[in-house]
Amino acid sequence: MKNITISVPENVAKWARVYAAEHETSISRMLGDILRDKMDTESSYSRSMERFLSKKPIKLRDNGERYPDRDKLHER
């Protein structure tokens, strides 16, 4: 585990102490959980975007044709 130091306004620090106490945790654990969740979300989004962009686009119509209607696209 790596220690870091942060600076926050006094009112934020006060709120964080109360919030952490109400949830029976420490400010350190609370911030670690928040940062871990953010990291996981960002990683998941990046993987999804890479997977999406790696697929070859499909052509919806040939020149001069109309676009398919919604029902046909969604197999309804």
Buried (B, 14 or more C-beta within 10 A) or exposed (E): EEEEEEEEEEEEEEEBEEEBEEEEBEBEEBBBEEEEEEEEEEEEEEEEEEEEEEEEEEEEEEEEEEEEEEEEEEEE
